[in-house]
Amino acid sequence: MVKLSQYFWNLVEQLPSLLTMLGCIVFAFIRWKRHPKVSLMVVLGLGLLLLHVIVFLFVYDLIPPLFIRPENYLTNATIRRNVFLVLGLMSNTVAAVAYGVLLAGVFMQRPRAPQFE
């Protein structure tokens, strides 16, 4: 029960970002008929970001105890550093991919600017 409330409060901390992403997804669905490819990419990017927030909320809580044990007192600092380094790299890679999809959607299918000579 304590864990569940901890997850709830961690999600509440992320609430402004989550609501913004959900609002943007709704807006992309509203504009779907006008720009279907752009809307699809935006929804995919924002969906990945939303999934990223929720998945890594659990990953950062559940994975470190698998590797960081109290009986390994002398090597705990090194193990902790390595575990969080790998988790950080994974988290940032997933976020970078999601932002890349989102930016591709935002900037795709733009008309070319006229070339002046």
C-alpha positions as CSV (number, residue, x, y, z in Angstrom):
1,M,0.0,0.0,0.0
2,V,2.8,2.4,0.8
3,K,4.4,1.7,-2.6
4,L,1.2,2.4,-4.4
5,S,0.8,5.8,-2.7
6,Q,4.5,6.6,-3.6
7,Y,3.8,5.9,-7.2
8,F,0.7,8.0,-7.1
9,W,2.6,11.0,-5.6
10,N,5.4,10.5,-8.2
11,L,2.7,10.7,-10.9
12,V,1.2,13.8,-9.3
13,E,4.6,15.5,-9.5
14,Q,4.6,14.8,-13.3
15,L,0.9,16.0,-13.7
16,P,1.6,19.3,-15.5
17,S,3.7,17.6,-18.1
18,L,1.3,14.6,-18.5
19,L,-1.7,17.0,-18.9
20,T,0.2,19.0,-21.4
21,M,1.1,15.9,-23.4
22,L,-2.5,14.7,-23.3
23,G,-3.8,18.1,-24.4
24,C,-1.4,18.1,-27.3
25,I,-2.4,14.6,-28.3
26,V,-6.1,15.7,-28.3
27,F,-5.2,18.7,-30.4
28,A,-3.3,16.5,-32.9
29,F,-6.3,14.2,-33.2
30,I,-8.5,17.3,-33.8
31,R,-6.2,18.4,-36.7
32,W,-5.9,14.8,-38.1
33,K,-8.0,15.4,-41.2
34,R,-6.1,18.5,-42.2
35,H,-2.6,17.0,-41.6
36,P,-2.8,13.2,-41.1
37,K,1.0,12.4,-41.4
38,V,2.0,15.2,-39.2
39,S,-0.7,14.4,-36.6
40,L,0.4,10.7,-36.6
41,M,4.0,11.6,-35.9
42,V,3.1,14.0,-33.2
43,V,0.7,11.5,-31.5
44,L,3.5,8.8,-31.7
45,G,6.1,11.1,-30.3
46,L,3.9,12.4,-27.5
47,G,2.7,8.8,-26.8
48,L,6.2,7.6,-26.5
49,L,7.0,10.5,-24.0
50,L,3.9,9.7,-22.0
51,L,4.9,6.0,-21.9
52,H,8.4,7.0,-21.0
53,V,7.3,8.9,-17.9
54,I,5.1,6.0,-16.7
55,V,7.5,3.2,-17.5
56,F,10.6,4.9,-16.0
57,L,8.7,5.8,-12.9
58,F,8.6,2.1,-12.2
59,V,12.0,1.2,-13.6
60,Y,13.8,3.7,-11.3
61,D,12.1,2.2,-8.3
62,L,12.2,-1.5,-9.2
63,I,15.5,-2.1,-10.9
64,P,18.1,-0.6,-8.5
65,P,17.2,-3.0,-5.6
66,L,17.9,-5.9,-7.9
67,F,21.6,-4.9,-8.1
68,I,22.2,-2.8,-5.0
69,R,22.3,-5.1,-2.0
70,P,23.0,-4.0,1.7
71,E,25.5,-6.9,2.1
72,N,27.8,-5.5,-0.6
73,Y,28.6,-2.4,1.5
74,L,32.2,-1.9,0.1
75,T,31.1,-2.1,-3.5
76,N,27.7,-0.4,-3.2
77,A,29.0,3.0,-4.3
78,T,30.4,1.6,-7.6
79,I,27.4,-0.6,-8.2
80,R,25.0,2.3,-7.5
81,R,26.9,4.6,-9.8
82,N,26.9,2.0,-12.6
83,V,23.2,1.1,-12.2
84,F,22.1,4.7,-12.3
85,L,24.4,5.4,-15.2
86,V,22.9,2.6,-17.3
87,L,19.3,3.6,-16.2
88,G,20.0,7.3,-17.1
89,L,21.4,6.3,-20.5
90,M,18.4,4.1,-21.2
91,S,16.0,6.8,-20.1
92,N,17.6,9.6,-22.0
93,T,17.9,7.4,-25.2
94,V,14.2,6.6,-25.1
95,A,13.4,10.3,-24.5
96,A,15.7,11.4,-27.4
97,V,14.0,9.0,-29.7
98,A,10.5,10.2,-28.6
99,Y,11.6,13.9,-29.1
100,G,13.1,13.0,-32.5
101,V,9.8,11.5,-33.6
102,L,7.9,14.5,-32.3
103,L,10.2,17.0,-34.0
104,A,10.0,15.1,-37.2
105,G,6.3,15.4,-37.1
106,V,6.3,19.0,-36.3
107,F,8.7,20.0,-39.1
108,M,7.6,17.5,-41.8
109,Q,5.6,18.5,-44.9
110,R,6.5,22.2,-44.7
111,P,6.3,24.0,-48.0
112,R,9.7,25.1,-49.3
113,A,10.6,28.7,-49.0
114,P,11.0,30.5,-52.3
115,Q,14.5,30.7,-53.6
116,F,15.7,34.2,-54.3
117,E,18.6,34.8,-56.7
